[in-house]
């Protein structure tokens, strides 16, 4: 039984560390949406995320999707060029 308690204690300690580290962000996460080049098309990606939200064949379609999300969250849409530089920014705050 002592083994079971030590396992549970370790698990609780891990959960506590993960919870506290998620609260310690110096900058809060934003809902800004980036329209970025992706493979043979375009993608929408939330700022700070590695995973994409959606992928599209046309940049215009990706921009519409990003605007829909940003409007709901009162965030910005950052539109990138094919080379990755920023082309435009649209604010919905």
Buried (B, 14 or more C-beta within 10 A) or exposed (E): EEEEEEEEEEEEEEEEEEEEEEEEEEEEEEBBBBBBBBEEEBBBBBEEEEEBBBBBEEBEBBBBBBBEBBEEBEBBBBBBEEEEEEEEEBEBE
